[in-house]
Amino acid sequence: MDSRNQRQSPKRKSQQICFLAENTAQGAAPIPLTSLTEKERRELAGEISGRIDGWLKEYLGQNPDKQKQAAQYLKRE
């Protein structure tokens, strides 16, 4: 097997850098997430959470059966 096809070791995985992809969609250079300040990370997390919340509300609003399932699940928790 070619070394390119082998799984990376855990040590190698931890060295990978993740980038904020939205900037590339807007034509800007990718920004390594590791270069964000703590405040920027919190703001990004809030933005992502808001988007997921909006998507979920829209999805559940369009799918009453899924809305019932989600409500039942939350009652169990």
Phi, psi and omega in degrees: 000138179292143182296336178290337182267352181281151177293147178282148177289157179304324180298318180294319181298321183292345181269356180289145179254131177264145182242152175280103189290333183301327180297324180290328178293333179267007177087003179270162179291146178297145180248124176297131180299333180292343181270357179286144175285167179300320179297316179296322178296316179297318179297317179298316179299320178295318178297315180296316179299318178297320178294316179296317179300314179297317179297316182296317178298317179296315180299312181292328177295330181269351183228081183304324179296318178293325178298317178296317179298316181296318179297318179296319179297315181294328177294325179291327182284000000 
